[in-house]
Amino acid sequence: MHFSIPDTEECKDEKGASFTSYNLHVNGVFHCSVRYSQLHDFHEQLKREFGNTFYGCDRFPPKKLLALTAAQKSERRDKLEKYIQAVSQDGRIVNGDIFKGFLLSAQRETRRENPVDVSLDVYLMNGNKVTVEIKSTDQTDEVTEAAAEAIGLPDELVYYFALFLLKETKNNGVEIVRRLQDFESPYMSLKSASGKNRIVFRRSYWDPSLDDHLMDNRVAVQLLYVQTVHDVQQGWLSGTKEQFKRLDDLRSKNSRKEYLKFAKTMKYYGHLVFKPCIVDYPKPDTKVTITAGDKELFFRVKEDEKEKEGIFRITRIRCWRISVVGDSKPTGNSKQGDQLQLSFEYLISKGNLQWITVTTDQAILMSLTLQSMVEELLLLKRGGKFRKPSDRIKGPTRQFKGRDGGIVTTASSSTPVIPDAPSNSSVTHQPSEGESKSFSAVESVKKITEIFHSPSNSLGYAPSSMVENDIFDGGIGEEDL
């Protein structure tokens, strides 16, 4: 996830006293506005829960007795941003009810939303919808499970799917904006989104072999089928005229399993296709279309009416970062007119690491897609299973400090961290004996923080802006060259 505090506001409370409000953005979208005292209270709650052992504990800026100067306010904003970026790298925290409850309560207070009964439409990829009855402040997992129950999806298959915010574009097109996170309320997020948006229920995994786990359930098959039909209609799959004719025949016969089985043989099945963008590889200002899926990124370039393709395996992406063009300061937010960039360091050949930069307003979505594929591959390598609703632990009712100094109460749930799993890609993980083969490549390279603190660092990137890839495979065999 990408957290930033790009700016602040000077506000007055009900008594006319001035205070600074920090605008917190998550994954490129404004989430909430909070005061320093609220963040300090959040920090103290984490310390009571985890002691001084959590990642980033020592980064919280201390209180000041005197009023801050403009320079000190800017410095505090920067330190608070680095703090929230750091603590979000600790899996115990980011999956816990304190973190989720704080962000959920801050979103609720910022949006001035009281918990009331509401109806929320959740769409399938064919435009059909189910209406769920929820509280306006319910977190994403609660709404996901309510939608799954309304659809008739069994508990063990619920989290093969997720809720996404989807925006309608010109010519009846659609654009996936982002996956909804559990520290937010889908109802509030939809209500505050700009443009014509809807919440959709769609597949959340990338490895097509996982389809096999769903084939025995009629509802799951239908969900995969309508999403695949949608992808075909959007032109996201690649194939011959004969292949698409075969798909049309199977669709006319309503042969859903056969349709999915055949579609899986076609290129880019199950992939997410991004908007056309600009990359600096193999040469500057190259126009490409990027697709992501099944452990790979595909760069598709048109030259002389022919399409050429470059394949980038996520196991060879050592790390990546988000930045704004013309601004060396990493951020999760872009203002109108800014250009976002995703840069990743790729093992081109044995011993040859090269930075590749993608300029696109979907840079954050690309980064989150990379992270999602990495986490899925780690899960599968360790023999883990997708979580179920019963794994979610309802936390106690927590009290958080409000903007006016009052108390905001929120009850949220937590998700246990998989034992021995890295809490985030930038946190050191010591592999167990059984994991040594999977993580040998990680051990063989220097940590990102060491690299970017070294005198040879000429990139100007701060270590905290980097996302290190836990499945980076530094060993390329002769068969790969």
DRENTI-611827 format. One line per field, with one value per residue (C-alpha): x, y, z; residue in one letter. Coordinates in Angstrom, 2 decimals. Example, Ala and Ser with C-alpha at 12.3 -4.5 7.8 and 13.67 -1.06 7.14 Angstrom:
% residues 2
xx	12.30 | 13.67
yy	-4.50 | -1.06
zz	7.80 | 7.14
residuo	a | s
This chain:
% residues 481
xx	0.00 | 1.09 | 0.60 | 1.37 | 0.61 | 1.13 | -0.29 | -1.89 | -4.68 | -4.90 | -8.23 | -10.07 | -11.94 | -15.32 | -13.65 | -11.78 | -8.36 | -6.12 | -4.71 | -3.00 | -4.84 | -2.85 | -4.42 | -3.70 | -3.83 | -3.91 | -3.12 | -3.31 | -6.74 | -7.60 | -8.70 | -9.00 | -7.84 | -6.30 | -4.58 | -1.18 | -2.88 | -4.92 | -1.83 | -0.05 | -2.93 | -2.81 | 0.96 | 0.46 | -2.16 | 0.28 | 2.96 | 0.58 | -0.29 | 3.14 | 5.63 | 8.58 | 9.02 | 7.01 | 8.63 | 8.80 | 8.16 | 11.11 | 10.03 | 7.13 | 7.96 | 7.88 | 5.58 | 6.70 | 5.97 | 5.95 | 4.03 | 5.69 | 7.22 | 6.36 | 9.60 | 8.88 | 5.35 | 6.74 | 9.29 | 6.57 | 4.41 | 7.37 | 8.14 | 4.49 | 4.40 | 7.53 | 6.07 | 2.80 | 4.74 | 6.97 | 4.28 | 2.27 | 5.21 | 4.64 | 2.17 | 1.08 | -0.05 | -1.51 | -3.62 | -4.66 | -7.82 | -6.03 | -4.67 | -7.89 | -10.04 | -8.06 | -8.24 | -11.89 | -12.83 | -10.80 | -12.58 | -15.93 | -15.16 | -13.75 | -16.82 | -19.12 | -20.79 | -22.78 | -23.37 | -26.83 | -28.55 | -28.03 | -28.48 | -25.42 | -25.40 | -22.55 | -22.17 | -20.91 | -18.81 | -21.85 | -23.70 | -26.00 | -26.06 | -26.97 | -28.11 | -26.75 | -28.09 | -25.18 | -24.12 | -22.73 | -19.50 | -18.97 | -15.43 | -14.60 | -14.36 | -17.83 | -19.30 | -17.39 | -18.81 | -22.32 | -22.11 | -20.75 | -23.63 | -26.17 | -24.61 | -24.56 | -20.79 | -19.57 | -17.29 | -14.18 | -14.30 | -15.17 | -11.66 | -10.82 | -12.79 | -12.67 | -14.41 | -13.02 | -13.94 | -14.65 | -15.15 | -17.08 | -15.23 | -16.18 | -17.60 | -19.04 | -15.56 | -14.55 | -11.45 | -10.51 | -9.57 | -8.40 | -9.12 | -10.94 | -8.98 | -10.30 | -9.54 | -12.13 | -15.88 | -16.96 | -20.13 | -18.20 | -15.50 | -18.07 | -19.98 | -16.86 | -15.42 | -15.40 | -16.99 | -19.42 | -18.32 | -19.59 | -18.38 | -17.76 | -17.20 | -14.45 | -11.64 | -8.75 | -6.05 | -3.53 | -2.48 | -4.91 | -4.32 | -6.33 | -9.43 | -9.40 | -10.34 | -13.58 | -14.77 | -16.97 | -19.07 | -21.79 | -21.75 | -17.96 | -18.00 | -20.62 | -18.51 | -15.42 | -17.46 | -19.04 | -15.67 | -13.99 | -16.77 | -16.30 | -12.53 | -13.10 | -15.55 | -13.01 | -10.40 | -8.15 | -7.51 | -5.37 | -6.12 | -6.94 | -10.28 | -10.84 | -10.30 | -12.75 | -15.23 | -14.87 | -15.59 | -18.70 | -19.95 | -19.41 | -21.11 | -24.14 | -24.42 | -24.05 | -21.17 | -19.54 | -16.92 | -15.86 | -15.74 | -13.43 | -11.28 | -10.78 | -10.29 | -7.50 | -5.52 | -5.53 | -2.97 | -3.59 | -6.34 | -7.06 | -4.77 | -5.38 | -4.85 | -3.69 | -4.17 | -1.53 | 1.49 | 5.12 | 8.23 | 11.95 | 12.72 | 14.00 | 14.32 | 13.02 | 9.41 | 8.25 | 4.46 | 3.26 | 0.25 | 1.02 | -0.84 | -0.25 | -1.01 | 0.34 | 3.65 | 4.53 | 4.24 | 3.83 | 4.93 | 3.19 | 4.60 | 3.26 | 5.91 | 5.16 | 1.62 | 3.05 | 2.91 | 6.09 | 6.18 | 8.55 | 8.02 | 9.12 | 8.90 | 8.05 | 10.68 | 13.34 | 12.01 | 14.29 | 12.39 | 10.18 | 9.07 | 6.47 | 7.48 | 6.12 | 7.80 | 9.90 | 9.72 | 12.29 | 10.05 | 8.14 | 4.42 | 1.23 | -0.70 | -0.63 | -2.23 | -3.82 | -1.11 | 1.39 | 2.72 | 3.21 | 6.00 | 6.55 | 10.23 | 11.41 | 14.88 | 14.97 | 17.48 | 17.92 | 20.62 | 23.05 | 24.67 | 22.89 | 20.29 | 18.58 | 16.02 | 12.92 | 10.47 | 6.79 | 5.02 | 1.29 | -1.48 | -2.08 | 1.35 | -0.12 | -2.51 | 0.45 | 2.46 | -0.40 | -0.82 | 2.86 | 2.57 | -0.54 | 1.18 | 4.22 | 2.08 | 0.11 | 3.26 | 4.72 | 1.48 | 1.43 | 5.14 | 4.58 | 1.56 | -0.76 | -4.46 | -6.78 | -8.31 | -11.96 | -14.51 | -14.02 | -10.36 | -11.40 | -11.25 | -13.67 | -11.72 | -12.92 | -14.57 | -11.65 | -11.67 | -9.78 | -9.22 | -11.37 | -10.44 | -12.23 | -10.53 | -13.54 | -13.79 | -14.67 | -15.53 | -15.04 | -15.17 | -13.17 | -11.75 | -8.25 | -6.69 | -3.91 | -0.55 | 0.60 | 3.37 | 6.87 | 5.53 | 7.25 | 5.02 | 5.92 | 8.39 | 10.70 | 10.95 | 13.75 | 12.57 | 14.70 | 13.63 | 13.13 | 14.91 | 11.98 | 11.94 | 15.67 | 15.36 | 12.69 | 14.57 | 18.17 | 18.12 | 16.92 | 19.76 | 22.32 | 21.68 | 22.31 | 19.34 | 17.84 | 18.56 | 22.27 | 22.34 | 20.66 | 22.77 | 25.97 | 28.10 | 27.51 | 23.79 | 23.28 | 19.55 | 18.51 | 15.82 | 15.12 | 15.20 | 11.72 | 10.31 | 11.41 | 9.36 | 11.71 | 10.62 | 10.77 | 10.64 | 13.45 | 15.40 | 18.97 | 20.03 | 19.56 | 20.48 | 21.99 | 18.59 | 17.32 | 20.03
yy	0.00 | 3.56 | 6.16 | 9.84 | 13.15 | 15.48 | 18.60 | 20.14 | 22.57 | 25.25 | 24.88 | 26.24 | 24.25 | 25.12 | 27.48 | 29.33 | 27.85 | 27.13 | 23.69 | 21.91 | 19.12 | 16.47 | 15.11 | 11.39 | 9.70 | 5.93 | 4.31 | 7.67 | 8.61 | 11.06 | 8.98 | 11.26 | 14.42 | 14.05 | 16.15 | 15.48 | 14.64 | 11.91 | 10.35 | 10.61 | 8.81 | 6.11 | 5.74 | 5.37 | 2.65 | 0.73 | 1.01 | -0.34 | -3.25 | -4.09 | -2.37 | -0.83 | -3.80 | -2.70 | -1.41 | 2.40 | 2.83 | 5.20 | 7.40 | 9.24 | 12.97 | 14.14 | 16.77 | 20.40 | 22.80 | 25.94 | 26.76 | 25.42 | 27.62 | 27.03 | 25.07 | 22.95 | 22.22 | 21.03 | 18.87 | 17.36 | 16.56 | 14.80 | 12.80 | 11.79 | 10.58 | 8.49 | 7.14 | 5.94 | 4.44 | 2.58 | 1.17 | 0.00 | -2.30 | -4.30 | -7.08 | -7.43 | -3.81 | -3.49 | -6.64 | -5.67 | -4.01 | -0.90 | 0.10 | -0.70 | 0.85 | 4.09 | 4.58 | 3.55 | 5.96 | 8.76 | 8.19 | 8.20 | 11.42 | 13.18 | 12.23 | 13.06 | 9.69 | 8.12 | 4.36 | 3.91 | 1.11 | 1.48 | -0.51 | -0.95 | -2.29 | -4.68 | -5.47 | -8.48 | -8.01 | -8.62 | -5.64 | -7.70 | -6.72 | -7.82 | -5.38 | -5.89 | -4.38 | -3.07 | -0.31 | 2.75 | 2.36 | -1.39 | -2.25 | -3.94 | -7.52 | -7.28 | -6.03 | -8.65 | -11.43 | -9.95 | -9.81 | -13.37 | -14.60 | -12.79 | -14.33 | -17.80 | -18.29 | -20.78 | -19.53 | -21.38 | -19.53 | -16.01 | -14.59 | -15.87 | -12.74 | -9.14 | -5.79 | -3.31 | 0.25 | 0.47 | 3.64 | 3.90 | 5.50 | 6.69 | 4.27 | 1.98 | 1.11 | 0.50 | 1.19 | -0.61 | 2.14 | 0.06 | -2.80 | -1.73 | -2.24 | -3.45 | -0.20 | 1.66 | 1.62 | 0.71 | 2.74 | 5.89 | 5.35 | 4.97 | 7.99 | 10.18 | 8.88 | 11.26 | 10.28 | 7.47 | 4.56 | 1.24 | -1.48 | -4.79 | -8.31 | -9.96 | -12.49 | -11.43 | -13.97 | -14.10 | -17.74 | -19.33 | -22.79 | -21.63 | -21.79 | -25.54 | -24.89 | -23.24 | -25.51 | -27.67 | -24.74 | -23.44 | -19.88 | -19.57 | -20.84 | -18.24 | -15.47 | -16.53 | -16.93 | -13.44 | -11.87 | -13.74 | -12.79 | -9.18 | -9.41 | -10.84 | -8.05 | -5.48 | -6.97 | -8.04 | -11.57 | -12.25 | -15.00 | -15.96 | -15.49 | -19.21 | -19.07 | -16.23 | -18.04 | -21.05 | -18.88 | -17.46 | -20.99 | -22.11 | -18.99 | -19.53 | -23.06 | -21.69 | -24.13 | -22.17 | -24.62 | -25.40 | -21.67 | -21.08 | -24.08 | -22.88 | -19.23 | -20.33 | -21.53 | -18.01 | -15.32 | -12.85 | -14.94 | -13.57 | -10.58 | -6.98 | -4.65 | -1.12 | 2.00 | 2.74 | 4.41 | 5.44 | 3.46 | 4.06 | 0.50 | -0.67 | 3.01 | 6.32 | 7.40 | 3.98 | 3.69 | 0.38 | -1.44 | -3.32 | -6.38 | -8.18 | -11.72 | -15.16 | -13.94 | -11.71 | -8.23 | -8.00 | -4.89 | -4.80 | -2.43 | -1.77 | -1.30 | -1.22 | -2.49 | -5.50 | -6.10 | -6.98 | -8.14 | -7.99 | -10.23 | -9.28 | -11.98 | -10.74 | -13.08 | -10.98 | -7.62 | -6.80 | -3.76 | -0.92 | 2.56 | 5.24 | 8.84 | 12.02 | 13.41 | 16.42 | 15.74 | 13.52 | 13.11 | 9.80 | 10.15 | 8.16 | 11.09 | 13.05 | 16.41 | 17.48 | 17.91 | 15.67 | 12.52 | 9.39 | 6.94 | 3.34 | 2.39 | -1.18 | -2.72 | -5.75 | -8.54 | -8.28 | -10.95 | -12.60 | -9.87 | -7.11 | -5.15 | -2.28 | 0.32 | 0.51 | 3.39 | 3.45 | 6.82 | 6.40 | 7.71 | 4.04 | 3.68 | 3.00 | 0.37 | -1.27 | -1.25 | -2.78 | -5.41 | -6.33 | -6.58 | -8.73 | -11.14 | -11.35 | -12.09 | -14.74 | -16.49 | -16.49 | -17.95 | -20.73 | -21.52 | -22.08 | -24.26 | -21.68 | -21.41 | -18.51 | -17.19 | -17.75 | -15.55 | -17.66 | -16.55 | -12.96 | -11.98 | -9.36 | -6.91 | -5.06 | -1.68 | 0.76 | 4.41 | 6.86 | 10.55 | 12.76 | 16.00 | 18.02 | 16.15 | 13.94 | 10.18 | 8.17 | 4.52 | 1.91 | -1.88 | -3.52 | -6.94 | -8.24 | -10.96 | -13.10 | -12.94 | -16.22 | -17.58 | -16.82 | -14.80 | -11.46 | -8.69 | -6.53 | -6.72 | -4.17 | -5.92 | -8.45 | -12.05 | -14.95 | -18.11 | -21.35 | -24.51 | -25.51 | -22.13 | -21.87 | -22.84 | -20.24 | -17.47 | -18.23 | -15.44 | -12.92 | -13.82 | -13.48 | -9.81 | -6.75 | -5.18 | -2.19 | 0.05 | -0.78 | -0.03 | 3.34 | 4.46 | 3.69 | 6.45 | 4.89 | 5.65 | 8.13 | 7.63 | 10.02 | 7.65 | 7.33 | 3.75 | 4.16 | 4.73 | 1.33 | -1.86 | -4.83 | -8.03 | -11.07 | -13.49 | -11.86 | -14.72 | -13.58 | -16.86 | -16.99 | -20.30 | -20.84 | -21.87 | -18.36 | -16.53
zz	0.00 | -0.65 | 2.06 | 1.71 | 3.39 | 0.44 | 2.08 | 5.15 | 5.95 | 8.59 | 10.38 | 13.38 | 15.98 | 17.47 | 19.95 | 17.21 | 18.03 | 15.03 | 14.28 | 11.39 | 9.63 | 7.73 | 4.54 | 4.41 | 1.02 | 0.59 | -2.75 | -4.48 | -3.10 | -0.33 | 2.64 | 5.66 | 7.38 | 10.85 | 13.49 | 15.00 | 18.34 | 16.63 | 15.11 | 18.46 | 20.18 | 17.46 | 18.03 | 21.79 | 21.24 | 19.04 | 21.73 | 24.37 | 22.09 | 20.65 | 22.94 | 21.12 | 18.80 | 15.78 | 12.63 | 12.58 | 16.31 | 16.65 | 13.72 | 15.28 | 15.64 | 19.27 | 20.72 | 20.76 | 23.60 | 21.45 | 18.28 | 15.14 | 12.48 | 8.82 | 8.36 | 11.43 | 10.20 | 6.90 | 8.70 | 10.91 | 7.88 | 6.26 | 9.42 | 9.91 | 6.32 | 6.84 | 10.08 | 8.55 | 5.62 | 8.07 | 10.39 | 7.37 | 6.60 | 9.79 | 9.03 | 12.65 | 12.56 | 9.08 | 9.58 | 13.10 | 14.37 | 15.75 | 12.34 | 10.53 | 13.23 | 13.26 | 9.48 | 9.40 | 12.19 | 10.57 | 7.24 | 9.02 | 10.91 | 7.83 | 5.79 | 8.71 | 8.34 | 11.17 | 11.20 | 9.71 | 7.81 | 4.06 | 0.87 | -1.33 | -4.89 | -5.67 | -9.37 | -11.26 | -14.37 | -16.63 | -15.14 | -12.92 | -9.28 | -5.80 | -3.15 | 0.34 | 3.54 | 5.60 | 7.96 | 6.19 | 8.18 | 7.62 | 6.54 | 3.25 | 4.52 | 6.06 | 2.79 | 0.77 | 2.91 | 2.74 | -1.07 | -1.26 | 0.89 | -1.30 | -4.40 | -2.83 | -2.75 | -0.11 | 2.67 | 1.50 | -1.85 | -0.68 | -0.72 | -4.16 | -5.00 | -3.81 | -4.13 | -6.64 | -7.49 | -11.20 | -13.23 | -16.46 | -19.38 | -22.85 | -25.42 | -22.72 | -21.50 | -17.90 | -15.89 | -12.69 | -10.26 | -7.31 | -4.99 | -1.84 | 1.40 | 4.73 | 6.56 | 4.51 | 4.14 | 0.58 | 1.04 | 2.01 | -0.61 | -3.38 | -2.13 | -2.25 | -5.55 | -8.50 | -11.78 | -12.50 | -10.35 | -9.10 | -6.76 | -8.50 | -7.22 | -9.26 | -9.12 | -6.89 | -7.86 | -10.71 | -11.14 | -13.64 | -12.15 | -9.13 | -11.34 | -10.66 | -7.02 | -8.16 | -10.94 | -8.72 | -7.57 | -9.86 | -8.46 | -8.67 | -12.26 | -13.15 | -11.60 | -13.55 | -16.71 | -16.68 | -15.93 | -18.78 | -21.20 | -20.12 | -20.70 | -24.18 | -25.00 | -23.81 | -26.14 | -23.27 | -24.56 | -27.62 | -30.11 | -33.67 | -35.42 | -35.08 | -31.33 | -30.84 | -33.09 | -30.81 | -27.78 | -29.44 | -30.17 | -26.58 | -25.28 | -27.51 | -26.09 | -22.54 | -22.03 | -19.24 | -18.03 | -21.58 | -22.34 | -19.37 | -20.20 | -23.77 | -22.80 | -20.45 | -23.49 | -24.94 | -24.27 | -21.43 | -19.86 | -16.40 | -16.92 | -15.97 | -18.92 | -18.18 | -20.26 | -22.94 | -21.37 | -21.93 | -20.94 | -21.34 | -22.45 | -24.90 | -25.82 | -24.39 | -25.03 | -26.16 | -26.27 | -24.83 | -23.49 | -20.29 | -19.08 | -15.78 | -14.78 | -13.93 | -12.47 | -15.45 | -16.94 | -20.71 | -22.62 | -26.00 | -28.63 | -32.12 | -34.81 | -38.53 | -37.91 | -36.06 | -32.35 | -30.48 | -26.90 | -23.96 | -20.94 | -17.43 | -14.77 | -11.30 | -9.84 | -11.59 | -10.41 | -7.51 | -6.20 | -7.36 | -6.38 | -7.15 | -7.88 | -9.41 | -12.52 | -11.63 | -7.90 | -6.20 | -3.19 | -3.30 | -2.85 | -3.14 | -4.52 | -7.75 | -8.29 | -11.54 | -14.15 | -12.35 | -13.98 | -11.92 | -12.60 | -11.61 | -11.74 | -11.21 | -11.13 | -13.39 | -13.83 | -17.60 | -17.74 | -15.37 | -13.30 | -15.24 | -13.23 | -15.04 | -13.99 | -16.19 | -15.79 | -16.72 | -16.90 | -16.29 | -14.07 | -13.16 | -11.54 | -8.10 | -9.46 | -11.22 | -7.99 | -6.01 | -8.74 | -8.47 | -4.69 | -4.97 | -7.37 | -5.09 | -2.03 | -3.91 | -5.14 | -1.61 | -0.26 | -2.85 | -2.43 | 1.28 | 0.74 | 2.25 | 1.59 | 0.91 | 4.09 | 4.95 | 6.72 | 9.84 | 9.95 | 10.52 | 14.20 | 15.43 | 17.54 | 20.62 | 20.38 | 20.26 | 21.21 | 19.04 | 19.52 | 17.30 | 15.57 | 18.23 | 21.07 | 21.70 | 21.42 | 18.30 | 18.92 | 16.22 | 16.15 | 13.38 | 12.65 | 12.15 | 10.03 | 11.54 | 9.76 | 8.22 | 10.51 | 9.29 | 6.35 | 5.75 | 7.04 | 4.05 | 1.22 | 2.81 | 6.19 | 6.70 | 6.77 | 8.02 | 6.14 | 7.98 | 6.91 | 4.74 | 3.05 | 2.36 | -1.29 | -2.00 | -0.25 | -1.20 | -3.78 | -1.23 | 1.11 | -1.65 | -2.35 | -0.19 | 1.53 | -0.21 | 2.75 | 2.51 | -1.19 | -0.92 | 2.02 | 0.15 | -1.44 | -4.87 | -4.71 | -7.53 | -7.98 | -5.24 | -3.97 | -0.28 | 1.06 | 2.54 | -0.94 | -2.15 | -2.23 | -2.08 | -3.79 | -1.49 | -4.40 | -6.40 | -7.97 | -8.51 | -10.08 | -13.85 | -15.45 | -18.85 | -20.18 | -19.45 | -21.39
residuo	m | h | f | s | i | p | d | t | e | e | c | k | d | e | k | g | a | s | f | t | s | y | n | l | h | v | n | g | v | f | h | c | s | v | r | y | s | q | l | h | d | f | h | e | q | l | k | r | e | f | g | n | t | f | y | g | c | d | r | f | p | p | k | k | l | l | a | l | t | a | a | q | k | s | e | r | r | d | k | l | e | k | y | i | q | a | v | s | q | d | g | r | i | v | n | g | d | i | f | k | g | f | l | l | s | a | q | r | e | t | r | r | e | n | p | v | d | v | s | l | d | v | y | l | m | n | g | n | k | v | t | v | e | i | k | s | t | d | q | t | d | e | v | t | e | a | a | a | e | a | i | g | l | p | d | e | l | v | y | y | f | a | l | f | l | l | k | e | t | k | n | n | g | v | e | i | v | r | r | l | q | d | f | e | s | p | y | m | s | l | k | s | a | s | g | k | n | r | i | v | f | r | r | s | y | w | d | p | s | l | d | d | h | l | m | d | n | r | v | a | v | q | l | l | y | v | q | t | v | h | d | v | q | q | g | w | l | s | g | t | k | e | q | f | k | r | l | d | d | l | r | s | k | n | s | r | k | e | y | l | k | f | a | k | t | m | k | y | y | g | h | l | v | f | k | p | c | i | v | d | y | p | k | p | d | t | k | v | t | i | t | a | g | d | k | e | l | f | f | r | v | k | e | d | e | k | e | k | e | g | i | f | r | i | t | r | i | r | c | w | r | i | s | v | v | g | d | s | k | p | t | g | n | s | k | q | g | d | q | l | q | l | s | f | e | y | l | i | s | k | g | n | l | q | w | i | t | v | t | t | d | q | a | i | l | m | s | l | t | l | q | s | m | v | e | e | l | l | l | l | k | r | g | g | k | f | r | k | p | s | d | r | i | k | g | p | t | r | q | f | k | g | r | d | g | g | i | v | t | t | a | s | s | s | t | p | v | i | p | d | a | p | s | n | s | s | v | t | h | q | p | s | e | g | e | s | k | s | f | s | a | v | e | s | v | k | k | i | t | e | i | f | h | s | p | s | n | s | l | g | y | a | p | s | s | m | v | e | n | d | i | f | d | g | g | i | g | e | e | d | l
